[in-house]
Amino acid sequence: MDALSDVLRVAHLTGGVFLHAEFFAPWCIAARVAPEHCAPAVGPASHLIIYHYVVEGDFRIRIENEKGEGLVIGAGEIVLLPRNDLHLIGSDLSLPPVAGSDVIQPPKDGGLFAIHHGGTGRCTRMVCGFLGCASAEGNPIISSLPPLLKLKVEQGGAAEWIRSTFQYAAEEVSAGRPGSEAALAKLSELLFVETVRRYVEGLPDGQTGWFAGLRDPYVARALALLHRDITRRWTVDDLGREVGLSRSALADRFIRLIGLPPMHYLANWRMQVAAEKLRNTKASLAQVAEIVGYESEAAFSRAFKKTFGAAPATWRRSNG
């Protein structure tokens, strides 16, 4: 299994859609999705990744307290906020923002939340959705992405099916037809994967970080090996021989791109997998310890507590 697929699997993404909005210029709101809007689908403890898909019109968006005029998001474009940061969206971001919670309307008859807000000018229609992530803490994808990601799903090309399906589902949502929310929920998960892939492909030369590691042939191979067999008692010498580099050359390359030595990365990833097993399975502590490569439950418990600040059994009761 490649490293990106493995991290996405452990992240346990769950998509959903919660809001259909119509805005009329001039308008500006400050928004962050509250957990209660998404709790029926992802539970109150989940980390949220937010997206806005523009059906008609356009708007500007920027993270609150950042400078500049923000990104322009037009019809057929999507913007994702991997960390659900408080953000401003509007036709004019210099206007005093209205809190999104003040204009959002509760769902009727089990439908979507809605917003109908603004002046008498040009209309912008959008569908807002979310992805629930089991945990953002220590997840290399969430921590490595920028706060805003814009995706243009162009006409034609490999992503044409995403664009056409998203457009159709969004129109179905706005018309209130049954089944459209389920279609968008599944599409949200595929949308995030496509966005991450495009982000990796577009990274400039000289970039560092986890995604840059995926583009380096040696580091990407090392990551794939570590993710494929986390129970193996790896050494940097073993890993270097597998990828075709000396121990020191691999270690230097790995640290420069990923930011920590290979064995530290492996130890951290083992804890991410352990947390996923504790949260989503009924495996015993001894079984989880074995799954992530620890020879004893005691050694596993010490490592887990050092990472998460609580013993595995205690953490499981709080996060199951």
C-alpha positions in Angstrom: 0.0 0.0 0.0 1.4 3.5 -0.9 1.8 5.9 2.0 -0.9 8.4 0.8 -3.6 5.6 0.6 -2.6 4.3 4.0 -2.8 7.7 5.7 -6.2 8.3 4.0 -7.4 4.9 5.2 -6.4 5.6 8.8 -7.9 9.1 8.7 -11.3 7.4 8.2 -12.9 10.2 6.2 -16.7 10.4 6.2 -18.3 12.9 3.9 -21.5 14.8 4.2 -23.4 17.9 3.1 -25.1 20.3 5.5 -25.9 23.6 3.9 -27.4 25.1 0.8 -26.9 28.9 0.6 -28.0 31.8 -1.5 -26.2 35.1 -1.1 -27.0 38.4 -2.7 -24.4 41.2 -3.1 -23.3 43.0 -1.0 -22.6 40.4 1.7 -19.9 39.1 4.0 -20.0 36.5 6.7 -17.6 34.9 9.2 -17.9 31.2 9.2 -16.7 28.1 10.9 -18.7 24.9 10.9 -20.0 23.9 14.3 -19.8 20.2 15.3 -23.5 20.1 16.0 -24.2 20.7 12.3 -22.5 17.5 11.4 -22.9 15.4 14.5 -25.5 13.0 13.0 -23.1 12.0 10.3 -19.6 12.1 11.9 -20.1 12.4 15.7 -19.2 15.3 17.9 -15.5 14.4 18.4 -14.5 14.3 14.8 -12.2 16.8 13.1 -14.0 18.6 10.3 -12.6 19.4 6.8 -14.9 21.9 5.1 -15.7 22.6 1.5 -17.7 25.2 -0.4 -18.9 24.4 -4.0 -20.1 27.3 -6.1 -23.1 26.4 -8.2 -23.7 30.0 -9.5 -21.9 33.3 -9.2 -18.7 33.8 -7.2 -17.3 34.9 -3.9 -14.0 35.8 -2.1 -12.6 33.9 0.8 -9.7 34.3 3.2 -8.8 33.0 6.6 -9.6 35.6 9.3 -6.8 37.8 10.4 -4.9 37.2 7.2 -4.0 40.0 4.8 -5.1 40.6 1.2 -8.3 40.3 -0.8 -8.5 36.6 -0.6 -9.1 33.9 -3.2 -11.9 34.3 -5.8 -14.0 31.1 -6.1 -16.2 31.0 -9.2 -19.0 28.7 -10.5 -17.8 25.1 -10.8 -14.9 25.7 -8.4 -14.4 24.3 -4.9 -12.5 25.5 -2.0 -11.5 23.2 0.9 -10.5 24.2 4.5 -8.6 21.2 5.9 -8.5 22.6 9.4 -12.0 24.3 9.6 -10.4 27.7 10.3 -12.6 30.6 10.9 -12.9 32.3 7.5 -14.5 35.2 5.8 -16.5 34.7 2.6 -18.4 37.4 0.7 -18.8 39.6 -2.3 -16.8 42.2 -0.4 -14.5 41.2 2.4 -14.1 44.8 3.6 -17.7 44.8 4.9 -18.3 44.1 8.6 -18.8 40.3 8.6 -22.0 38.8 9.9 -21.6 35.7 12.0 -22.7 32.6 10.0 -24.5 31.3 13.1 -26.8 34.4 12.9 -28.0 33.8 9.4 -28.1 30.0 9.2 -31.6 28.5 9.1 -32.3 25.1 10.7 -33.3 22.2 8.5 -37.0 21.7 7.7 -38.4 18.2 7.6 -35.0 16.6 8.0 -33.5 18.5 5.1 -30.4 20.8 5.0 -29.4 23.9 6.9 -29.9 26.9 4.7 -28.9 30.5 4.3 -30.6 33.3 2.3 -28.7 36.5 3.0 -27.5 39.7 1.6 -28.6 42.8 -0.3 -30.4 43.0 -3.7 -27.5 42.5 -6.0 -26.0 39.5 -7.9 -26.8 36.0 -6.5 -24.2 33.4 -5.5 -25.4 29.9 -4.8 -23.3 27.3 -3.1 -23.4 24.0 -1.4 -21.3 23.6 1.7 -20.2 20.2 3.0 -17.8 18.5 5.2 -15.5 15.5 5.7 -15.2 14.1 9.2 -11.7 12.9 10.0 -11.2 10.5 12.9 -8.3 12.7 14.2 -6.2 15.5 12.9 -3.6 15.1 15.6 -0.5 13.7 14.1 -2.1 13.1 10.7 0.5 14.0 8.1 -2.0 15.0 5.5 -4.0 17.4 7.6 -0.9 18.9 9.2 0.8 19.4 5.8 -2.0 21.0 3.8 -2.4 24.8 3.6 -5.4 26.4 5.3 -7.1 27.0 1.9 -7.2 24.7 -1.2 -8.9 25.8 -4.4 -9.8 23.2 -6.9 -11.1 23.9 -10.4 -12.7 20.8 -11.7 -12.2 21.6 -15.4 -14.4 20.6 -18.2 -13.0 17.4 -19.7 -10.0 15.5 -18.4 -9.7 12.8 -15.8 -11.8 14.7 -13.2 -14.8 15.4 -15.6 -16.9 12.8 -13.8 -16.4 14.6 -10.5 -17.4 17.9 -12.0 -20.5 16.6 -13.7 -21.6 14.5 -10.7 -21.0 17.3 -8.3 -23.0 19.7 -10.4 -25.9 17.3 -10.7 -25.9 16.4 -7.0 -25.7 20.1 -6.0 -28.7 20.9 -8.2 -30.6 18.0 -6.7 -29.8 19.3 -3.2 -31.0 22.8 -4.1 -34.2 21.4 -5.5 -34.8 19.3 -2.3 -34.9 15.9 -4.1 -34.3 12.8 -1.9 -31.1 10.9 -2.2 -29.0 13.9 -3.4 -27.3 14.3 0.1 -26.1 10.7 0.0 -24.6 11.2 -3.5 -22.7 14.4 -2.4 -21.5 12.7 0.8 -19.7 10.0 -1.1 -18.4 12.4 -3.7 -17.0 14.6 -0.9 -14.6 11.9 0.0 -13.4 11.4 -3.6 -13.2 15.2 -4.0 -10.7 15.4 -1.1 -8.5 12.7 -2.5 -8.5 14.4 -5.9 -7.6 17.7 -4.3 -4.7 16.2 -2.4 -3.4 14.5 -5.5 -3.5 17.7 -7.5 -1.8 19.6 -4.6 1.1 17.1 -4.6 1.4 17.3 -8.4 1.6 21.1 -8.2 4.2 21.4 -5.5 7.2 23.6 -6.6 10.7 22.3 -6.7 12.6 22.7 -3.4 9.4 22.3 -1.3 9.8 20.3 1.9 7.2 18.4 4.0 5.4 15.1 3.9 3.9 15.7 0.4 7.3 16.7 -1.0 8.5 13.4 0.3 6.0 11.6 -1.8 7.5 13.2 -4.9 11.1 12.1 -4.1 11.7 8.6 -5.5 13.9 7.4 -2.6 11.8 8.9 0.3 8.5 7.9 -1.4 9.9 4.3 -1.6 11.0 4.4 2.0 7.6 5.7 3.1 5.8 3.0 1.1 7.9 0.3 2.8 7.3 1.6 6.3 3.6 1.8 5.7 3.4 -1.6 4.1 5.1 -3.4 7.0 4.9 -1.4 10.2 5.5 -4.5 12.3 9.0 -5.2 10.9 11.9 -4.3 13.1 13.2 -1.8 10.7 16.6 -0.1 10.8 17.8 2.8 8.7 20.4 0.4 7.2 17.7 -2.0 6.2 15.6 0.8 4.7 18.6 2.2 2.8 19.4 -1.2 1.2 15.8 -1.5 0.1 15.6 1.9 -1.6 19.2 1.9 -3.0 20.8 4.5 -0.8 23.4 4.5 2.0 22.2 4.8 5.6 23.4 8.4 5.9 22.2 9.5 2.5 18.7 8.2 3.2 18.6 9.6 6.7 19.7 13.1 5.4 17.2 13.0 2.6 14.3 11.8 4.8 15.0 14.4 7.5 15.3 17.3 5.0 12.0 16.5 3.4 9.9 14.9 6.1 11.4 16.8 9.1 12.3 13.8 11.3 14.3 10.6 11.1 12.8 7.5 9.5 12.5 5.5 12.7 10.9 8.5 14.5 8.4 8.7 11.7 7.6 5.0 12.0 7.1 5.3 15.7 4.7 8.1 15.2 2.8 6.3 12.5 2.5 3.2 14.6 0.7 5.3 17.2 -1.7 6.7 14.6 -2.6 3.2 13.5 -3.0 2.1 17.1 -5.4 5.0 17.8 -7.5 4.0 14.7 -7.7 0.4 15.9 -8.6 1.4 19.4 -11.3 3.8 18.1 -12.9 1.6 15.4 -12.3 -2.0 16.4 -12.9 -4.3 19.4 -9.3 -5.6 19.3 -7.7 -6.2 22.7 -4.8 -4.0 23.8 -2.5 -7.0 23.3 -3.8 -7.5 19.7 -3.4 -3.8 18.9 0.1 -3.9 20.3 0.9 -6.8 18.0 -0.7 -5.1 15.0 1.6 -2.1 15.3 4.7 -4.0 16.0 5.2 -4.1 19.8 6.3 -7.3 21.4 4.6 -6.6 24.7 1.5 -4.8 25.8 3.4 -2.9 28.5 5.9 -1.4 25.9 3.0 -0.5 23.7 1.1 1.2 26.6 4.2 3.3 27.5 4.6 4.5 23.9 1.0 5.3 23.5 0.7 7.2 26.7 3.8 9.2 25.8 2.2 10.2 22.5 -1.4 10.8 23.6 -1.1 11.6 27.2 -3.3 8.7 28.4 -3.1 5.0 28.7 -4.7 3.1 25.7 -7.6 1.8 27.7 -8.4 5.2 29.1 -8.0 6.8 25.7 -10.3 4.2 24.2 -13.1 4.9 26.6 -12.9 8.6 25.8 -12.6 8.3 22.1 -14.5 5.2 21.1 
